[in-house]
Amino acid sequence: MAKRIGILTAGGDCPGINATIRGVCKTAIHQYGIEVIGFHDGFQGAITGDYEEMTDNSLTGLLYMGGTVLGTSRAKPFKQFPADTFNKADAMVANFEKLGLDAIVCIGGNGTQKTAYKMVQRGINVVSIPKTIDNDVWGTDQTFGFDTAVSIATEAIDRLHSTASSHKRVMVIEVMGHKAGWISLYSGMAGGGDIILLPELEYQIDSICNAVYSRIHKGKAYSIVVVAEGLPTDGQSNAGEYIARKIRETMGLETRETVLGYVQRGGAPTSFDRNLATRMGGYATDLIVREDYGRMVALQGTLITSVPLEEVGGKTRMVPSDHDLIVEGRKMGICFG
């Protein structure tokens, strides 16, 4: 059985990372008597050998803490630049061997999953855990951090209703989601958005304006438009600004845009994300104990399971056009572009 393992967090910060670290480490320490090495700043720490010993005391308070106590970066060990004076991947492998690690847990999003699989191909024992508020990692029904981001975005939409109603405005709120519109869909539906725009669904400005006009014709003097940041635009403006400007120019209505931004990624995770992170972290340690390497922990239905890393890399989990929230939203008269 593994006696010493490493753990790192890579990519963007996300609510629930610390809860996941806690789940991995507490299970390793208490259940299996495994030592855990935590690398600082993602793969950068693995490359340079910057680490700390994870103890029961160092895990105190992590469950509800946002961000990552280990730090993070977007360093890519398998990407070499002309200015690099040494091979980063070789340095990382050498550090793992020097520390006597039996396996490594990588917590991160799509990019991290691709790197984790490259580590497997180098012969490293890897188990990964998906992390992103965008909820777009292939192979899992949900990632921790998503529920928190949706809750934050929903509260923001709720607050915009009162301003929109008071001033009879069209309020456009831009939420995160580069390629996939999961946050836009879920927060838009939960927050009572009138128009919800996703990168996966084509849209027409005329259709959006017609939806606004229809509401005005029915005596509803304001509209809430929820937009994913990855929505295609003119290439010169961000998504929220572009949609707001087009509505303003086409209809002559007072329109305001709000970009929610990084606030969606900060702060304490919701209870759902804390529990999901804890379950995923513990399961990752169980996989290591079973020597079931080269796999990513996944939530499928209500069960925690795992999928091969080779099936994950390079894929993005998109919102299907027949998603039940979209189908139900259309029945209710919500415009999706």
BELHU-V520796 format. One record per helix or strand. SS is the DSSP state (2 for helix, 1 for strand). FROM is the first residue (numbers start at 1). LEN is the number of residues. If there is no record, write none. Layout:
ss:SS from:FROM len:LEN
ss:SS from:FROM len:LEN
//
This chain:
ss:1 from:4 len:6
ss:2 from:17 len:16
ss:1 from:35 len:5
ss:2 from:43 len:6
ss:1 from:51 len:4
ss:2 from:57 len:3
ss:2 from:88 len:12
ss:1 from:103 len:6
ss:2 from:110 len:12
ss:1 from:126 len:6
ss:1 from:137 len:1
ss:1 from:144 len:1
ss:2 from:146 len:22
ss:1 from:170 len:6
ss:2 from:182 len:9
ss:1 from:195 len:3
ss:2 from:205 len:13
ss:1 from:223 len:6
ss:2 from:239 len:13
ss:1 from:255 len:5
ss:2 from:261 len:5
ss:2 from:271 len:19
ss:1 from:295 len:6
ss:1 from:303 len:6
ss:2 from:309 len:3
ss:1 from:316 len:1
ss:2 from:324 len:8
ss:1 from:335 len:1
//
